[in-house]
Amino acid sequence: MYRPTTKSTRALKRDKRRVKPKKEVVDLTLPCLAKDNLEKFKNIFIVDLMSFSNKTCSKFLHNLLFNSVKNTDECIVFIILKAKFVPKCRECGIGEKNSPLFLKDRFIKEGGGRCFLECPKEDSSLRYRKELTKYIYNCNQNMIVVSEDKQYGYTIIGSSVPDEETDHYLDQYFDTSNIIYDSKQIISSSKEFREKTLERIEKETIDKIEKWLRKRIENEQDRVNLPKKRGAFIKTISPFCKKNVCFTTISSTLAILKDSGDIKLCETCQTVQPNSIQDDNQFYYIFKNLSSQEVSQCDWLMNYIISEYKKLPETNRVPIKISTLNSSSLSEKIEISSNWIIDTLIDRNIIKLVVLIQQL
C-alpha cells in the first residue's frame, strides 16, 4: 500500500549526500587584499611558507623573507604562514630543526613590503593558497607563487629553480644593499681597482677643499685670514690630504679565506665562521701566491673573525653576520699631493679668486 509522504526516501538520501559549500578560509576584508590596492602593483609574490616545512630555504626565498622591497607602491610580498621561523638554509644548513642553536635572525618580520597572512590551524596551506591565488589573480595577473606544491595556471617558483633564473627579480624589486658578499661581483685588489679608487679619493678631496674655500670666501671676517703664500696654503690644506684608504674590499679578502678553506661562508645568509679557533693554528691562505698586502689583510680579517666568534657563548656559537665585519683595518695611510691640489684649484680659478679679493 502506498503511503504518501512530503518527500521520498530517495530524495532524503540524496540530500544527505549533498556536499555543503565550504566556508572561505581567506579573510578578504583585510585592507592589503582590497581590489584597488592589488591592482596598482607591478608584481605580487605569494610565498607559501608552509610548503617549505620539510624543505630548505634557497637564496631567492631568503631574500623574499628578509630583504625590504625597493618600492612598496610597485611590489608586495604575501607570506602564508602558521609559524614565523624560516626553514634551514640550503647552502649552510643553519636552521636545522634538531639543532640546539638559538637563531633569532631566522624569525621573519612583517613590514618592508611584506604582509603576513596566517593560515587557520584547522585548514591546509594548500587550500588557503589556492583560494588566495584565485582571488588575487582576478585582481592582478602580475603574480608569482613561491611554493613547493604545484598549482597549474600560475607562475610557480620552487626551491629547484636555479638562482640565475630568479636573480633579476631580486635586482628589480628588492633592496640588496645588505648583500656584501656576492661571488659574481668579487672585486680584486688589482692595480686597475687601486688606480680607480685613488682617482675617486682625489676628486672627493679637492671638491671638499673647494667647498671649504668658497665658504670662507663668503664670510667677510674669515676672508682676510686666508693664506697668501703657497707654503702657508699647503700647510692649511695638509689635514685634508691625509687619508686612510681601503684599496680592497671585505668581499675580496673573504673570497681568499673561503678558497683556502679557512672559513665557512654562506652567501645566502651572508654569514661567516672560522673552521678553527685554535690560537696556534696555521692557516691555509699563507700557502697561496699572495702579495704582502693581501697576506696582511687576511691576517687581520682572520683574527677578527675568530675574536668575534669567541665572544659568543660556547653553547650558542652561531655564524657571524658579514655586515658586522669592519673593513677600516684593511686601509692604508696615503697623502695626496698638496701641490697638485693647489695647481688644480688655480686651474679652476678658485685660488685666483681668493687673491683678487684680498687685494681689494
C-alpha positions, 0 to 999 in steps of 0.5 A: 500500500502506498503511503504518501509522504512530503518527500521520498526516501530517495530524495532524503538520501540524496540530500544527505549526500549533498556536499555543503559549500565550504566556508572561505578560509581567506579573510578578504576584508583585510585592507592589503587584499582590497581590489584597488590596492592589488591592482596598482602593483607591478608584481605580487609574490605569494610565498607559501611558507608552509610548503617549505616545512620539510624543505630548505630555504634557497637564496631567492626565498631568503631574500623574499623573507628578509630583504625590504622591497625597493618600492612598496607602491610597485611590489608586495610580498604575501607570506602564508604562514602558521609559524614565523621561523624560516626553514634551514638554509640550503647552502649552510644548513643553519636552521636545522630543526634538531639543532640546539642553536638559538637563531633569532635572525631566522624569525621573519618580520612583517613590514618592508613590503611584506604582509603576513597572512596566517593560515587557520590551524584547522585548514591546509596551506594548500587550500588557503593558497589556492583560494588566495591565488584565485582571488588575487589573480582576478585582481592582478595577473602580475603574480608569482607563487613561491611554493613547493606544491604545484598549482597549474595556471600560475607562475610557480617558483620552487626551491629547484629553480636555479638562482640565475633564473630568479636573480633579476627579480631580486635586482628589480624589486628588492633592496640588496644593499645588505648583500656584501658578499656576492661571488659574481661581483668579487672585486680584486685588489688589482692595480686597475681597482687601486688606480680607480679608487685613488682617482675617486679619493682625489676628486672627493678631496679637492671638491671638499677643499673647494667647498671649504674655500668658497665658504670662507670666501663668503664670510667677510671676517674669515676672508682676510685670514686666508693664506697668501703664500703657497707654503702657508696654503699647503700647510692649511690644506695638509689635514685634508690630504691625509687619508686612510684608504681601503684599496680592497674590499671585505668581499675580496679578502673573504673570497681568499679565506673561503678558497683556502678553506679557512672559513665557512661562508654562506652567501645566502645568509651572508654569514661567516665562521672560522673552521678553527679557533685554535690560537696556534693554528696555521692557516691555509691562505699563507700557502697561496701566491699572495702579495704582502698586502693581501697576506696582511689583510687576511691576517687581520680579517682572520683574527677578527673573525675568530675574536668575534666568534669567541665572544659568543657563548660556547653553547650558542656559537652561531655564524657571524653576520658579514655586515658586522665585519669592519673593513677600516683595518684593511686601509692604508695611510696615503697623502695626496699631493698638496701641490697638485691640489693647489695647481688644480684649484688655480686651474679652476680659478678658485685660488685666483679668486681668493687673491683678487679679493684680498687685494681689494 
